[in-house]
Amino acid sequence: MRTRLLSKIEPGSRKSLVSPIEKIDLTEEVIKKMKAVLESGELRTGSKLPPERELAEMLRISRPSLRQALKALSVMGILKAQPGYGTSVTDEFLAILSEPLHFLMLL
């Protein structure tokens, strides 16, 4: 069936039909989304995020992709995950600034 479909298409237009799908870095997209939510004031320091399952559904991404993004935000010092409590926006601004500066001094 696929061969018949492609054979009916003009030879010059095949490239546009079967061109590769653009790859999206979901971690980067979640970070951008979190930044926008923080800028809008929808989330503030100390705000607790929805449970992982609910947040993944809201963003329409898989839980493993969400976990990876949340881990990156935690490493950056933006989020703080506490077992049994959940994940919240950190209020430890000094940690957000000090870690990158510490690495910069090591270089």
Contacts in CASP RR format, 6 or more apart in sequence:
PFRMAT RR
TARGET T0000
AUTHOR 0000-0000-0000
METHOD contacts of the structure
MODEL  1
MRTRLLSKIEPGSRKSLVSPIEKIDLTEEVIKKMKAVLESGELRTGSKLP
PERELAEMLRISRPSLRQALKALSVMGILKAQPGYGTSVTDEFLAILSEP
LHFLMLL
6 14 0 8 1.000
6 17 0 8 1.000
6 18 0 8 1.000
9 17 0 8 1.000
26 61 0 8 1.000
26 65 0 8 1.000
26 68 0 8 1.000
26 69 0 8 1.000
27 65 0 8 1.000
27 68 0 8 1.000
27 69 0 8 1.000
27 72 0 8 1.000
29 69 0 8 1.000
30 59 0 8 1.000
30 61 0 8 1.000
30 65 0 8 1.000
30 66 0 8 1.000
30 69 0 8 1.000
30 70 0 8 1.000
30 73 0 8 1.000
31 69 0 8 1.000
31 72 0 8 1.000
31 73 0 8 1.000
33 59 0 8 1.000
34 43 0 8 1.000
34 69 0 8 1.000
34 73 0 8 1.000
34 78 0 8 1.000
37 43 0 8 1.000
38 44 0 8 1.000
38 89 0 8 1.000
43 49 0 8 1.000
43 89 0 8 1.000
44 89 0 8 1.000
45 89 0 8 1.000
45 90 0 8 1.000
45 91 0 8 1.000
46 88 0 8 1.000
46 89 0 8 1.000
46 90 0 8 1.000
46 91 0 8 1.000
47 88 0 8 1.000
47 89 0 8 1.000
48 85 0 8 1.000
48 86 0 8 1.000
48 87 0 8 1.000
48 88 0 8 1.000
49 55 0 8 1.000
49 79 0 8 1.000
49 86 0 8 1.000
49 87 0 8 1.000
49 88 0 8 1.000
49 89 0 8 1.000
50 58 0 8 1.000
51 86 0 8 1.000
52 63 0 8 1.000
52 66 0 8 1.000
52 67 0 8 1.000
52 70 0 8 1.000
52 87 0 8 1.000
53 63 0 8 1.000
55 66 0 8 1.000
56 62 0 8 1.000
56 63 0 8 1.000
56 65 0 8 1.000
56 66 0 8 1.000
59 66 0 8 1.000
70 79 0 8 1.000
70 81 0 8 1.000
70 87 0 8 1.000
73 79 0 8 1.000
74 80 0 8 1.000
74 81 0 8 1.000
74 87 0 8 1.000
76 96 0 8 1.000
77 90 0 8 1.000
77 92 0 8 1.000
77 95 0 8 1.000
77 96 0 8 1.000
77 99 0 8 1.000
78 89 0 8 1.000
78 90 0 8 1.000
78 96 0 8 1.000
79 87 0 8 1.000
79 88 0 8 1.000
79 89 0 8 1.000
79 90 0 8 1.000
80 87 0 8 1.000
80 88 0 8 1.000
80 89 0 8 1.000
80 90 0 8 1.000
80 92 0 8 1.000
81 87 0 8 1.000
82 88 0 8 1.000
90 96 0 8 1.000
END
